[in-house]
Amino acid sequence: MSQRHDRPAKPPDELQFIYADAAETFERFDDLEQRLVGRYRRRLFTRAQGDVLDVACGTGSNLRHVPGGCSVVGVDLSGPMLDGARREAASLSRDVTFAHADAQRLPFDDDALDTVVSALSTCTFPDPVDALAEMARVCKPSGRLLLFEHGRSSVRPLAWGQDRLAPRHFENMGCRWNQSPEALVREAGLPVRRVDRHLAGVFSSLVVGPTPSDG
């Protein structure tokens, strides 16, 4: 596993522990998060088509936004997060397949999916560039990666606060909350088709082509 530019990273077993412990909190605060950023998730993930893979699906917050005609598989490193996602799918009466998987080693063939979605996840992957490359690998050349991410604010005082608190937040949650999602996508060699930034630039919606030659 490569680690680029000395990014701080926690090993998968530690991330599993952190997010197993946090799963109940994520479910409890889901309604609040939906009020804050749900409209941005909806605008992005309603673009999904066909066979959809939700990488680092967490407790299933994306499911309500993916069109009902799509076939969805959700993967996550945390068993308790997947349990929450199963409850969310049941509450939505959606037939979703879930699997325990590492985003940097996705158990799918090349060009297997029409759409790959992921939300608020690249901040925790030990090597986000490798994970993005994996998402691109399993996505058809005609497909799209739809990424809803958070990163360093475009408002200087807020960005300063993020930078100041970043080491503590990383230690607690394994999350690099002041990185640049768009820069990571470009570092992975993937074409950014569209970027929309929200809430002082802290959140970004990215539509990404799975290969540089994708038209």
FIKE-201016 format. One record per residue (C-alpha): residue in one letter; x, y, z. Coordinates in nm, 3 decimals, padded with zeros to 5 digits. Each point is the difference from the previous one (the first is absolute). Example, Ala and Ser with C-alpha at 12.3 -4.5 7.8 and 13.67 -1.06 7.14 Angstrom:
2
+--------+---------+---------+---------+
: residu :      xx :      yy :      zz :
+--------+---------+---------+---------+
:      A :  01.230 : -00.450 :  00.780 :
:      S :  00.137 :  00.344 : -00.066 :
+--------+---------+---------+---------+
***
This chain:
215
+--------+---------+---------+---------+
: residu :      xx :      yy :      zz :
+--------+---------+---------+---------+
:      M :  00.000 :  00.000 :  00.000 :
:      S :  00.157 :  00.327 : -00.106 :
:      Q : -00.026 :  00.315 :  00.210 :
:      R :  00.035 :  00.317 : -00.201 :
:      H :  00.144 :  00.330 :  00.124 :
:      D :  00.018 : -00.119 :  00.361 :
:      R : -00.372 :  00.040 :  00.057 :
:      P : -00.101 : -00.105 :  00.351 :
:      A : -00.177 : -00.333 : -00.015 :
:      K : -00.140 : -00.250 :  00.245 :
:      P :  00.018 : -00.373 : -00.078 :
:      P : -00.323 : -00.181 : -00.094 :
:      D : -00.030 : -00.183 :  00.330 :
:      E :  00.009 :  00.328 :  00.194 :
:      L : -00.254 :  00.157 : -00.237 :
:      Q : -00.227 : -00.300 :  00.055 :
:      F :  00.018 :  00.059 :  00.374 :
:      I : -00.063 :  00.374 : -00.028 :
:      Y : -00.303 : -00.032 : -00.226 :
:      A : -00.146 : -00.300 :  00.180 :
:      D : -00.006 :  00.219 :  00.307 :
:      A : -00.144 :  00.296 : -00.196 :
:      A : -00.272 : -00.186 : -00.194 :
:      E : -00.275 :  00.058 :  00.256 :
:      T :  00.082 :  00.372 :  00.012 :
:      F : -00.011 :  00.022 : -00.379 :
:      E : -00.348 : -00.153 : -00.002 :
:      R : -00.119 :  00.227 :  00.282 :
:      F :  00.111 :  00.316 : -00.180 :
:      D : -00.105 : -00.105 : -00.351 :
:      D : -00.306 :  00.228 : -00.003 :
:      L :  00.217 :  00.299 :  00.096 :
:      E :  00.251 : -00.079 : -00.273 :
:      Q : -00.278 : -00.037 : -00.255 :
:      R : -00.130 :  00.345 :  00.091 :
:      L :  00.348 :  00.143 : -00.039 :
:      V :  00.122 : -00.167 : -00.319 :
:      G : -00.278 : -00.231 : -00.117 :
:      R : -00.100 :  00.228 : -00.286 :
:      Y :  00.355 : -00.013 : -00.138 :
:      R :  00.014 : -00.377 :  00.024 :
:      R : -00.337 : -00.018 : -00.175 :
:      R :  00.105 :  00.221 : -00.291 :
:      L :  00.311 : -00.208 : -00.054 :
:      F : -00.115 : -00.355 :  00.062 :
:      T : -00.323 :  00.025 : -00.199 :
:      R :  00.240 : -00.003 : -00.299 :
:      A :  00.078 : -00.366 :  00.074 :
:      Q : -00.108 : -00.255 : -00.260 :
:      G : -00.004 : -00.377 : -00.045 :
:      D :  00.213 : -00.218 :  00.226 :
:      V :  00.126 :  00.220 :  00.285 :
:      L :  00.278 : -00.059 :  00.251 :
:      D : -00.004 :  00.208 :  00.320 :
:      V :  00.356 : -00.001 :  00.136 :
:      A :  00.039 :  00.055 :  00.375 :
:      C : -00.378 :  00.005 :  00.020 :
:      G :  00.001 :  00.057 :  00.375 :
:      T : -00.349 : -00.020 :  00.150 :
:      G : -00.167 :  00.039 : -00.339 :
:      S : -00.053 :  00.375 : -00.022 :
:      N :  00.031 : -00.003 : -00.380 :
:      L : -00.268 : -00.261 : -00.062 :
:      R : -00.297 :  00.236 :  00.013 :
:      H :  00.155 :  00.210 : -00.279 :
:      V :  00.095 : -00.273 : -00.250 :
:      P : -00.286 : -00.050 : -00.251 :
:      G : -00.226 : -00.292 :  00.078 :
:      G :  00.061 : -00.168 : -00.334 :
:      C :  00.368 : -00.052 :  00.077 :
:      S :  00.147 : -00.324 :  00.131 :
:      V :  00.216 :  00.091 :  00.300 :
:      V :  00.290 : -00.171 :  00.176 :
:      G :  00.140 :  00.166 :  00.312 :
:      V :  00.343 : -00.079 :  00.143 :
:      D :  00.167 :  00.115 :  00.319 :
:      L :  00.293 : -00.095 :  00.220 :
:      S : -00.213 :  00.014 :  00.317 :
:      G : -00.248 : -00.274 :  00.091 :
:      P : -00.210 :  00.224 :  00.231 :
:      M : -00.019 :  00.263 : -00.275 :
:      L : -00.129 : -00.267 : -00.238 :
:      D : -00.257 : -00.104 :  00.260 :
:      G : -00.124 :  00.360 :  00.005 :
:      A : -00.012 :  00.005 : -00.379 :
:      R : -00.210 : -00.317 :  00.000 :
:      R : -00.247 :  00.164 :  00.238 :
:      E : -00.014 :  00.307 : -00.225 :
:      A : -00.063 : -00.213 : -00.309 :
:      A : -00.279 : -00.184 :  00.182 :
:      S : -00.159 :  00.329 :  00.107 :
:      L :  00.001 :  00.110 : -00.365 :
:      S : -00.126 : -00.341 : -00.120 :
:      R :  00.301 : -00.024 : -00.230 :
:      D :  00.163 : -00.325 : -00.103 :
:      V :  00.370 :  00.076 :  00.046 :
:      T :  00.296 : -00.238 :  00.015 :
:      F :  00.262 :  00.076 :  00.265 :
:      A :  00.353 : -00.132 :  00.038 :
:      H :  00.298 :  00.055 :  00.226 :
:      A :  00.280 :  00.137 : -00.219 :
:      D :  00.306 :  00.224 : -00.002 :
:      A : -00.039 :  00.294 : -00.242 :
:      Q :  00.359 : -00.054 : -00.115 :
:      R : -00.071 : -00.365 : -00.090 :
:      L : -00.351 : -00.007 : -00.142 :
:      P : -00.126 : -00.355 : -00.069 :
:      F : -00.138 :  00.076 : -00.347 :
:      D :  00.116 : -00.062 : -00.355 :
:      D :  00.130 :  00.276 : -00.223 :
:      D : -00.274 :  00.210 : -00.167 :
:      A : -00.271 : -00.172 :  00.205 :
:      L : -00.212 :  00.297 :  00.114 :
:      D : -00.186 :  00.282 : -00.173 :
:      T :  00.038 :  00.246 :  00.287 :
:      V :  00.221 :  00.017 :  00.308 :
:      V : -00.110 :  00.232 :  00.280 :
:      S :  00.175 :  00.092 :  00.322 :
:      A : -00.056 :  00.262 :  00.266 :
:      L :  00.228 :  00.152 :  00.264 :
:      S :  00.244 : -00.285 : -00.032 :
:      T :  00.325 :  00.092 : -00.177 :
:      C :  00.102 :  00.184 :  00.316 :
:      T :  00.041 : -00.330 :  00.186 :
:      F :  00.141 : -00.237 : -00.264 :
:      P :  00.365 : -00.083 :  00.083 :
:      D :  00.086 :  00.082 : -00.363 :
:      P : -00.289 :  00.191 : -00.159 :
:      V :  00.169 :  00.005 : -00.341 :
:      D :  00.017 : -00.379 : -00.003 :
:      A : -00.365 : -00.017 :  00.107 :
:      L : -00.104 :  00.238 : -00.279 :
:      A :  00.195 : -00.209 : -00.249 :
:      E : -00.188 : -00.307 :  00.124 :
:      M : -00.334 :  00.177 : -00.044 :
:      A :  00.100 :  00.090 : -00.354 :
:      R :  00.114 : -00.355 : -00.071 :
:      V : -00.338 : -00.154 :  00.082 :
:      C : -00.197 :  00.269 : -00.184 :
:      K : -00.085 : -00.038 : -00.368 :
:      P :  00.175 :  00.248 : -00.234 :
:      S : -00.345 :  00.140 : -00.083 :
:      G : -00.085 :  00.038 :  00.370 :
:      R :  00.068 :  00.263 :  00.264 :
:      L :  00.137 :  00.034 :  00.350 :
:      L : -00.222 :  00.224 :  00.214 :
:      L :  00.185 :  00.127 :  00.307 :
:      F : -00.136 :  00.215 :  00.281 :
:      E :  00.294 :  00.101 :  00.216 :
:      H :  00.113 :  00.251 :  00.256 :
:      G :  00.329 :  00.184 :  00.016 :
:      R :  00.176 :  00.325 :  00.074 :
:      S : -00.229 :  00.303 : -00.009 :
:      S :  00.039 :  00.277 : -00.257 :
:      V : -00.062 :  00.252 :  00.282 :
:      R :  00.334 :  00.083 :  00.157 :
:      P : -00.098 :  00.024 :  00.371 :
:      L : -00.192 : -00.327 : -00.020 :
:      A :  00.287 : -00.169 : -00.185 :
:      W :  00.239 :  00.124 :  00.269 :
:      G : -00.221 : -00.157 :  00.267 :
:      Q : -00.011 : -00.327 : -00.191 :
:      D :  00.378 : -00.003 : -00.032 :
:      R :  00.043 :  00.072 :  00.370 :
:      L : -00.232 : -00.280 :  00.109 :
:      A :  00.094 : -00.249 : -00.274 :
:      P :  00.253 : -00.204 :  00.205 :
:      R : -00.246 : -00.053 :  00.286 :
:      H : -00.285 : -00.088 : -00.238 :
:      F :  00.221 : -00.247 : -00.184 :
:      E :  00.104 : -00.164 :  00.325 :
:      N : -00.362 : -00.040 :  00.110 :
:      M : -00.163 : -00.099 : -00.330 :
:      G :  00.280 : -00.083 : -00.246 :
:      C : -00.138 :  00.283 : -00.216 :
:      R :  00.213 :  00.250 : -00.195 :
:      W : -00.266 :  00.270 : -00.011 :
:      N :  00.217 :  00.272 : -00.154 :
:      Q :  00.111 : -00.185 : -00.315 :
:      S : -00.120 :  00.090 : -00.352 :
:      P : -00.235 : -00.260 : -00.155 :
:      E :  00.042 :  00.143 : -00.349 :
:      A :  00.380 : -00.010 :  00.028 :
:      L : -00.018 : -00.367 :  00.101 :
:      V : -00.212 : -00.085 : -00.303 :
:      R :  00.244 :  00.176 : -00.230 :
:      E :  00.294 : -00.170 :  00.173 :
:      A : -00.168 : -00.331 : -00.081 :
:      G :  00.010 :  00.102 : -00.367 :
:      L : -00.379 :  00.014 : -00.032 :
:      P : -00.184 :  00.274 : -00.192 :
:      V : -00.221 :  00.228 :  00.207 :
:      R : -00.314 :  00.063 : -00.206 :
:      R : -00.169 :  00.232 :  00.246 :
:      V :  00.062 :  00.143 :  00.347 :
:      D : -00.255 :  00.184 :  00.212 :
:      R :  00.105 :  00.139 :  00.337 :
:      H : -00.234 :  00.059 :  00.292 :
:      L : -00.005 :  00.158 :  00.345 :
:      A :  00.310 :  00.219 : -00.012 :
:      G :  00.173 : -00.252 : -00.222 :
:      V :  00.015 : -00.263 :  00.274 :
:      F : -00.206 : -00.248 : -00.204 :
:      S :  00.048 : -00.091 : -00.366 :
:      S : -00.208 : -00.197 : -00.250 :
:      L :  00.216 : -00.150 : -00.273 :
:      V : -00.098 : -00.176 : -00.321 :
:      V :  00.304 : -00.197 : -00.113 :
:      G :  00.076 : -00.200 : -00.314 :
:      P :  00.142 : -00.345 :  00.076 :
:      T :  00.282 :  00.027 : -00.257 :
:      P :  00.195 :  00.291 : -00.145 :
:      S : -00.112 : -00.102 : -00.350 :
:      D : -00.368 : -00.010 :  00.101 :
:      G : -00.200 :  00.235 : -00.220 :
+--------+---------+---------+---------+
***
